Amino acid sequence: MDKLAAKIYLTGKILELGKTLIYKTEIVAKGKAGVEKFNQVYEGFWDKLEELLEKEKSIDRKFIPNFAEEIGEEVLTEVLKEARKTFDLKVILQQIFDVEKAGNKNIL
């Protein structure tokens, strides 16, 4: 897995996890203020993403040789470290929320 593919994959996972956590928090913390819900999604986000990626890494894909899987996993770990330093997570999560709210005004 080259670095560009890893970045694209990781971006998708960030968006997927962000959306999932926003909806989950909205359901569980319905009575809380918006800032509290946002902080609940924001805090520990990178750790949750890392856990998700570790679960996916542990899956043994039968048709992919182990050496290829290991190279892809190393690149993915490197890209995750880079993303933690580079991305402004608050902006990303706010944009996800804005897009979801525009599409589902009654839910969020």
MARVO-893424 format. One record per residue (C-alpha): z, y, x; residue in one letter. Coordinates in Angstrom, 2 decimals. Each point is the difference from the previous one (the first is absolute). Layout:
% residues N
NODE        Z        Y        X  residuo
NODE        Z        Y        X        A
...
% end
This chain:
% residues 108
NODE        Z        Y        X  residuo
NODE     0.00     0.00     0.00        M
NODE    -1.04     3.23     1.62        D
NODE     2.07     3.14    -0.30        K
NODE    -2.20     1.64    -2.66        L
NODE     0.22    -3.04    -2.26        A
NODE     3.77    -0.09     0.51        A
NODE     0.25     3.69    -0.94        K
NODE    -2.03    -0.53    -3.16        I
NODE     2.09    -3.04    -0.93        Y
NODE     3.26     1.82     0.68        L
NODE    -1.10     3.03    -2.01        T
NODE    -0.65    -2.28    -2.95        G
NODE     3.42    -1.59     0.37        K
NODE     1.69     3.43     0.18        I
NODE    -1.73     1.06    -3.23        L
NODE     0.74    -3.32    -1.71        E
NODE     3.69     0.03     0.96        L
NODE     0.35     3.68    -0.84        G
NODE    -1.43    -0.52    -3.47        K
NODE     2.14    -3.08    -0.58        T
NODE     3.20     1.75     1.05        L
NODE    -0.77     3.09    -2.08        I
NODE    -0.49    -2.07    -3.17        Y
NODE     2.98    -2.24     0.76        K
NODE     2.24     3.02     0.59        T
NODE    -1.26     1.65    -3.17        E
NODE     0.96    -3.06    -2.02        I
NODE     3.37    -0.66     1.67        V
NODE     1.14     3.62     0.44        A
NODE    -1.41     1.50    -3.20        K
NODE     2.93     2.38    -0.55        G
NODE     0.12     1.42     3.51        K
NODE    -1.51     3.28     1.14        A
NODE    -3.42     0.03     1.65        G
NODE     1.41     0.82     3.43        V
NODE     2.41    -2.92    -0.15        E
NODE    -2.80    -2.38    -0.96        K
NODE    -2.23     1.38     2.76        F
NODE     2.75    -0.48     2.59        N
NODE     0.55    -3.53    -1.24        Q
NODE    -3.67    -0.79     0.68        V
NODE    -0.09     1.93     3.30        Y
NODE     3.15    -1.40     1.60        E
NODE    -0.66    -3.29     1.73        G
NODE    -3.73     0.05    -0.82        F
NODE    -1.12    -0.88     3.53        W
NODE     2.52    -2.85     0.20        D
NODE    -1.22    -1.38    -3.33        K
NODE    -3.59     0.24     1.22        L
NODE     0.92    -1.79     3.20        E
NODE     1.70    -2.78    -2.02        E
NODE    -3.13    -0.34    -2.14        L
NODE    -2.21    -0.27     3.08        L
NODE     2.35    -2.56     1.59        E
NODE    -0.27    -2.17    -3.13        K
NODE    -3.78     0.21     0.17        E
NODE     0.01    -0.82     3.72        K
NODE     2.02    -3.14    -0.67        S
NODE    -2.76    -1.41    -2.21        I
NODE    -2.01    -2.56     1.96        D
NODE    -3.64     0.44    -0.88        R
NODE    -1.59    -3.40     0.56        K
NODE    -3.51     1.23     0.74        F
NODE     0.98     2.65     2.55        I
NODE     0.90    -1.23     3.49        P
NODE     3.57     0.82     1.06        N
NODE    -1.09     2.06     3.01        F
NODE    -2.07     2.25    -2.29        A
NODE     2.90     0.40    -2.42        E
NODE     2.34     0.94     2.85        E
NODE    -2.38     2.67     1.32        I
NODE    -0.33     1.47    -3.49        G
NODE     3.77    -0.01    -0.46        E
NODE     0.51     1.81     3.31        E
NODE    -2.51     2.69    -0.93        V
NODE     1.58     0.39    -3.43        L
NODE     3.46     0.44     1.55        T
NODE    -1.39     2.63     2.36        E
NODE    -1.72     1.88    -2.84        V
NODE     3.20    -0.07    -2.09        L
NODE     1.95     1.61     2.85        K
NODE    -2.72     2.64     0.31        E
NODE     0.01     0.64    -3.76        A
NODE     3.77     0.52    -0.03        R
NODE    -0.43     2.79     2.53        K
NODE    -3.19     1.52    -1.39        T
NODE     0.16    -0.11    -3.80        F
NODE     1.98     2.48    -2.06        D
NODE     1.40    -2.51    -2.45        L
NODE     1.35     2.61    -2.39        K
NODE    -3.49     1.46    -0.45        V
NODE    -1.57    -3.43    -0.48        I
NODE     2.57    -1.07    -2.59        L
NODE    -0.33     3.30    -1.86        Q
NODE    -3.78    -0.40    -0.12        Q
NODE     0.33    -3.56    -1.32        I
NODE     2.42     1.24    -2.66        F
NODE    -2.33     2.87    -0.98        D
NODE    -3.00    -2.32    -0.37        V
NODE     1.96    -2.56    -2.00        E
NODE     1.53     2.68    -2.22        K
NODE    -3.43     1.47    -0.72        A
NODE    -1.21    -3.43    -1.10        G
NODE     3.15    -1.02    -1.88        N
NODE     1.67     3.11    -1.41        K
NODE     2.18    -1.97    -2.41        N
NODE     1.39    -2.32     2.67        I
NODE     1.07     2.34     2.79        L
% end
